[in-house]
Amino acid sequence: MMEKTAFLCEINEQPDALRAIASYYRDDEGAERLVKAVELMKSADSIILSGMGTSFYAAYLFERETCGAGPVITCADAGELFHFGMDRFDSATLLIAISQSGESAETKSLTNAAAEKCPVITIVNDETSSMAQAADLVLPLRAGEESAISAKTYTNTIALLLLLAWANNNRSTTALCDSIENEAAIMERKLPLLRKQAQQMASRFTDSVFLHLIARGTDLVTARQWALIMKEGAGQFSEALSAGMFRHGPFELAGKSHDAIFIISGPNQPALTAGLARECADHGSRVMLLTDSLRDQLPREDQILVETGAQSLFSIASAPLIELFVHELAETRGREAGDFQHISKITDRE
């Protein structure tokens, strides 16, 4: 068994990374940057969040958390936006550009071009990066060095976007920092159990050819990140879909050759999604639930329960489990998750 891969080490470092970001944004320097970010957001008519991969998927959490509160907020793929959407930017627009490295090709190009037209906030892990240098305001991730698949930077991006949303909504970011630190303690305590749960899940889907990750609301962040790192780390073809979109056509795939994991947490219409999971199981699909509370629709053995200190932090609480699942599944296929074959950690060209 591969016990000392970079990916495994960085998964285990997530609790400390979460403590680091909570500490920074509780203290004066970080709190002041959040205040400046809110000033920029409040002065804008529209806010566009943009990134690639993990950074793009995580942005949806901010959009959902701030829906209806102030400016129009949209999320956009940085490559598409740079090549086909620059006319959307003017002095009344705010760009929030997200890139863990601060050097991602498309997001860096977008940041540089947009900075000539509108204010820009960058969310990066490296404050010396090109994107940080081009921004009006930098919000650092404080995740520490990362060399494998996004793990620490993913959970810290989630934490920072929640802090930004809470600040924008006039909610106590100090209280959220406390909750993030509590979540880090739970995660640290539960890591051995999460490893066992990941092994249990991987054993069920070892022979999977195609895997759907299905969710609603903010759980879509988890689904999309999971589908991405499955392909990247385990060579597993997978697709993330909203539960509603799955019913509109893809539901015809339900049956004995169909595999699906449903991500279900309290704030995200759990009864609807769990009901869909039950229907897929009834048609013969191989189904599991990843959930914050056991659901009546499926047997206990088909559910993986993730403990979390706060429902709003379920995407953080579930992150190590989905990452460990990818590690375990990759190992069954003779791969090392995070050992890149065709790409590099930083995608520095289109």
Phi and psi in degrees as a GROMACS rama.xvg file:
@    title "Ramachandran Plot"
@    xaxis  label "Phi"
@    yaxis  label "Psi"
@TYPE xy
-86.9498  103.181  MET-2
-103.538  -10.6985  GLU-3
-128.547  36.9747  LYS-4
-71.8489  158.137  THR-5
-59.7539  -39.4215  ALA-6
-62.6261  -46.2796  PHE-7
-61.5941  -43.4227  LEU-8
-60.0274  -42.3723  CYS-9
-73.4239  -30.0206  GLU-10
-61.2615  -45.0826  ILE-11
-68.7409  -19.5737  ASN-12
-86.6881  -3.88954  GLU-13
-58.6216  -42.5822  GLN-14
-57.2708  -44.1189  PRO-15
-66.4379  -36.1715  ASP-16
-64.2976  -39.3206  ALA-17
-65.39  -39.6665  LEU-18
-63.052  -37.5804  ARG-19
-65.4702  -42.0228  ALA-20
-72.0717  -36.7008  ILE-21
-64.16  -43.0651  ALA-22
-63.0638  -43.2388  SER-23
-64.4245  -45.0148  TYR-24
-84.1507  -7.10538  TYR-25
-81.9012  -34.3036  ARG-26
-78.3172  172.959  ASP-27
-59.2021  -47.1872  ASP-28
-62.8984  -48.7157  GLU-29
-66.6668  -41.7911  GLY-30
-61.7982  -38.2305  ALA-31
-67.5401  -35.9977  GLU-32
-66.2249  -37.425  ARG-33
-63.6308  -39.6167  LEU-34
-61.0493  -45.0334  VAL-35
-64.1205  -38.2569  LYS-36
-63.0815  -42.6012  ALA-37
-64.1344  -38.8898  VAL-38
-59.7199  -43.9238  GLU-39
-65.5842  -39.5503  LEU-40
-67.3003  -41.5576  MET-41
-68.704  -25.1172  LYS-42
-87.3661  -4.63736  SER-43
-95.5931  149.342  ALA-44
-84.7093  -28.8816  ASP-45
-145.494  148.89  SER-46
-124.315  128.268  ILE-47
-114.769  122.827  ILE-48
-99.8902  135.147  LEU-49
-146.21  148.743  SER-50
-175.621  -168.493  GLY-51
-132.056  147.468  MET-52
58.8011  -131.084  GLY-53
-51.0681  -44.1729  THR-54
-64.869  -32.2177  SER-55
-74.1954  -44.6175  PHE-56
-64.9032  -40.045  TYR-57
-62.7501  -30.7926  ALA-58
-59.8939  -27.01  ALA-59
-60.0617  -29.8333  TYR-60
-62.216  -43.5566  LEU-61
-63.8601  -42.7415  PHE-62
-58.6792  -44.5987  GLU-63
-68.5753  -40.1541  ARG-64
-70.0372  -25.0771  GLU-65
-110.865  9.76875  THR-66
-55.9391  125.31  CYS-67
84.8893  -1.46332  GLY-68
-106.963  87.3365  ALA-69
94.8251  -135.318  GLY-70
-63.8759  162.449  PRO-71
-69.074  130.07  VAL-72
-119.067  129.542  ILE-73
-134.625  155.737  THR-74
-112.912  140.447  CYS-75
-145.244  139.683  ALA-76
-59.5936  123.822  ASP-77
-62.3548  -36.4662  ALA-78
-65.7093  -45.3568  GLY-79
-64.9925  -42.3303  GLU-80
-65.3863  -41.9978  LEU-81
-64.9057  -41.9738  PHE-82
-83.9997  -28.6458  HIS-83
-130.08  5.72403  PHE-84
-135.648  16.2919  GLY-85
-66.9032  -18.7258  MET-86
-71.552  -6.40459  ASP-87
-79.2279  -10.7491  ARG-88
-99.6702  132.163  PHE-89
-149.227  -173.352  ASP-90
-65.7048  -17.2673  SER-91
-92.9825  3.35178  ALA-92
-100.31  145.843  THR-93
-118.664  127.926  LEU-94
-99.1941  128.088  LEU-95
-110.067  104.69  ILE-96
-101.101  129.038  ALA-97
-118.269  125.785  ILE-98
-156.243  121.254  SER-99
-59.9776  -42.481  GLN-100
-80.0231  -27.9461  SER-101
78.3967  8.19135  GLY-102
-128.513  6.86715  GLU-103
-57.5464  131.034  SER-104
-53.7584  -55.9882  ALA-105
-67.4952  -42.524  GLU-106
-70.8168  -34.1893  THR-107
-65.7103  -44.2973  LYS-108
-62.5185  -42.4025  SER-109
-62.2491  -44.5846  LEU-110
-60.4734  -46.8644  THR-111
-63.2033  -41.2525  ASN-112
-71.5397  -42.7995  ALA-113
-68.5665  -30.8493  ALA-114
-61.4011  -19.8806  ALA-115
-82.2374  -9.86269  GLU-116
-118.728  -26.7798  LYS-117
-156.056  167.274  CYS-118
-65.4649  149.316  PRO-119
-134.521  130.248  VAL-120
-107.94  132.434  ILE-121
-113.217  140.736  THR-122
-111.308  110.982  ILE-123
-141.346  161.232  VAL-124
-92.7571  -16.1751  ASN-125
-120.677  108.595  ASP-126
-74.5801  -6.53526  GLU-127
-97.4647  2.48976  THR-128
-70.6256  166.676  SER-129
-59.6194  -43.5671  SER-130
-65.5883  -37.2313  MET-131
-63.7958  -39.9028  ALA-132
-67.0882  -28.9322  GLN-133
-86.6231  -9.35945  ALA-134
-89.8037  156.336  ALA-135
-76.5993  -29.6874  ASP-136
-148.855  136.451  LEU-137
-112.397  131.829  VAL-138
-112.537  105.602  LEU-139
-78.9697  146.712  PRO-140
-82.989  -26.2614  LEU-141
57.9122  35.0782  ARG-142
-91.3621  -11.2309  ALA-143
80.467  173.779  GLY-144
-64.4175  140.035  GLU-145
-140.414  133.059  GLU-146
-120.668  -16.6578  SER-147
-104.313  -153.929  ALA-148
-60.7166  146.272  ILE-149
-56.0019  120.593  SER-150
-133.77  -74.039  ALA-151
-59.8182  -42.438  LYS-152
-68.6546  -30.7004  THR-153
-65.685  -53.1195  TYR-154
-66.3369  -34.3763  THR-155
-71.613  -31.4446  ASN-156
-63.4945  -43.907  THR-157
-58.7641  -47.7754  ILE-158
-60.33  -43.797  ALA-159
-68.532  -40.3614  LEU-160
-65.1914  -35.6183  LEU-161
-65.3925  -43.3782  LEU-162
-60.0465  -41.8487  LEU-163
-64.9482  -41.7013  LEU-164
-65.307  -43.3622  ALA-165
-64.5696  -40.9599  TRP-166
-62.6444  -42.5046  ALA-167
-64.8027  -30.7949  ASN-168
-94.0857  12.4735  ASN-169
59.7165  34.5099  ASN-170
-100.592  158.75  ARG-171
-72.0796  111.238  SER-172
-73.551  -25.0901  THR-173
-63.0965  -43.4992  THR-174
-62.9618  -39.06  ALA-175
-67.6271  -38.6968  LEU-176
-59.5345  -40.3271  CYS-177
-61.0652  -42.6535  ASP-178
-66.1298  -38.0573  SER-179
-64.7624  -41.5732  ILE-180
-65.0732  -38.4505  GLU-181
-64.0123  -40.3294  ASN-182
-63.5864  -37.7999  GLU-183
-62.1083  -39.9872  ALA-184
-65.9084  -42.2097  ALA-185
-62.6191  -45.5566  ILE-186
-59.8844  -46.2807  MET-187
-60.3792  -42.8884  GLU-188
-67.9235  -32.4037  ARG-189
-93.6368  -4.49784  LYS-190
-54.9363  -42.7949  LEU-191
-61.646  -39.3834  PRO-192
-66.9503  -41.268  LEU-193
-60.5402  -36.4681  LEU-194
-62.6858  -44.0672  ARG-195
-64.8539  -40.4668  LYS-196
-63.684  -40.5413  GLN-197
-63.2509  -40.1068  ALA-198
-64.1764  -39.5762  GLN-199
-62.0196  -44.8922  GLN-200
-66.8064  -43.0475  MET-201
-63.7306  -36.3744  ALA-202
-64.9965  -29.4882  SER-203
-74.387  -34.08  ARG-204
-110.038  18.1504  PHE-205
-55.2556  -39.4038  THR-206
-95.2149  13.6303  ASP-207
-66.3236  136.846  SER-208
-95.4296  -38.5064  VAL-209
-143.141  137.224  PHE-210
-131.143  125.591  LEU-211
-90.1538  139.055  HIS-212
-114.785  115.803  LEU-213
-122.48  134.51  ILE-214
-159.851  177.254  ALA-215
-134.577  160.902  ARG-216
56.4774  -139.688  GLY-217
-68.7638  -16.9733  THR-218
-65.4373  -16.8304  ASP-219
-63.6814  -27.2917  LEU-220
-60.3687  -46.7221  VAL-221
-62.8951  -44.6845  THR-222
-60.5214  -45.3831  ALA-223
-69.719  -41.8601  ARG-224
-62.7362  -41.854  GLN-225
-62.4831  -46.1729  TRP-226
-61.1605  -38.5443  ALA-227
-64.1894  -50.6586  LEU-228
-75.6893  -20.2904  ILE-229
-62.4354  -46.7385  MET-230
-67.9268  -43.0369  LYS-231
-69.9588  -39.3188  GLU-232
-103.685  -29.7449  GLY-233
-116.446  -2.329  ALA-234
65.1803  26.2166  GLY-235
-99.8975  117.934  GLN-236
-69.6029  126.124  PHE-237
-149.836  159.402  SER-238
-140.743  133.728  GLU-239
-97.7475  131.061  ALA-240
-137.398  147.815  LEU-241
-68.2743  150.627  SER-242
-59.6763  -36.3987  ALA-243
-65.2381  -44.5467  GLY-244
-66.493  -32.7014  MET-245
-62.4631  -38.4104  PHE-246
-69.2273  -24.0209  ARG-247
-88.9811  65.4557  HIS-248
119.817  -62.5819  GLY-249
-60.8492  -17.593  PRO-250
-57.7011  -23.4809  PHE-251
-63.4736  -16.0898  GLU-252
-77.2922  -17.1738  LEU-253
-55.0919  133.054  ALA-254
156.535  -170.726  GLY-255
-66.7924  -19.9587  LYS-256
-99.2598  12.6944  SER-257
-111.085  131.701  HIS-258
-118.535  138.27  ASP-259
-151.555  138.316  ALA-260
-115.029  130.028  ILE-261
-105.532  127.267  PHE-262
-100.176  122.012  ILE-263
-138.449  117.102  ILE-264
-128.987  163.17  SER-265
-50.5002  -44.8913  GLY-266
-77.269  -0.632587  PRO-267
-118.788  50.8174  ASN-268
51.6506  56.0664  GLN-269
-60.8548  -36.2128  PRO-270
-64.2085  -39.0893  ALA-271
-63.4949  -47.0893  LEU-272
-70.5497  -40.1106  THR-273
-64.7437  -35.8272  ALA-274
-63.5249  -39.3776  GLY-275
-64.9316  -39.4527  LEU-276
-60.7616  -41.8826  ALA-277
-62.0878  -41.4606  ARG-278
-63.0515  -42.6224  GLU-279
-61.8898  -43.2844  CYS-280
-61.834  -40.5716  ALA-281
-63.4458  -28.6396  ASP-282
-84.51  -4.74859  HIS-283
108.522  -1.58252  GLY-284
-64.2607  148.075  SER-285
-85.1727  115.384  ARG-286
-127.78  141.043  VAL-287
-135.286  154.567  MET-288
-110.86  137.105  LEU-289
-109.121  114.864  LEU-290
-146.267  159.043  THR-291
-92.7061  -5.29019  ASP-292
-157.044  136.175  SER-293
-60.1224  138.125  LEU-294
-110.046  143.352  ARG-295
-70.8917  -19.5011  ASP-296
-69.9507  -25.0254  GLN-297
-129.666  155.305  LEU-298
-61.5131  155.049  PRO-299
-56.7851  -37.5934  ARG-300
-68.8372  -12.4048  GLU-301
-98.5571  11.2546  ASP-302
-126.083  138.021  GLN-303
-111.006  118.58  ILE-304
-95.3343  127.673  LEU-305
-112.236  121.198  VAL-306
-77.7526  137.077  GLU-307
-142.685  147.067  THR-308
-78.4071  -18.9575  GLY-309
-152.813  135.371  ALA-310
-57.8309  -34.313  GLN-311
-66.9773  -13.4076  SER-312
-106.093  16.8959  LEU-313
-60.2117  -36.3102  PHE-314
-64.5942  -30.9774  SER-315
-75.8711  -45.9284  ILE-316
-60.9099  -35.4953  ALA-317
-85.1342  -10.5658  SER-318
-60.2401  -49.2583  ALA-319
-60.457  -33.32  PRO-320
-65.444  -45.3788  LEU-321
-68.2346  -33.0499  ILE-322
-69.5111  -43.6597  GLU-323
-65.2413  -35.5785  LEU-324
-58.9089  -45.026  PHE-325
-62.2719  -43.8357  VAL-326
-58.114  -48.1409  HIS-327
-66.0964  -43.5707  GLU-328
-64.2624  -40.9241  LEU-329
-60.298  -42.2158  ALA-330
-62.5333  -37.917  GLU-331
-64.4773  -18.2859  THR-332
-108.248  13.3406  ARG-333
73.1422  24.3603  GLY-334
-113.727  159.665  ARG-335
-111.751  112.768  GLU-336
-61.2564  127.177  ALA-337
98.3431  -6.51091  GLY-338
-91.2282  94.5791  ASP-339
-73.9832  133.535  PHE-340
-101.895  -37.1028  GLN-341
-119.32  -11.5315  HIS-342
-130.482  -179.413  ILE-343
-123.429  171.263  SER-344
-58.0969  -42.9598  LYS-345
-103.94  121.146  ILE-346
-86.8842  95.551  THR-347
-100.062  9.88606  ASP-348
-146.64  153.906  ARG-349
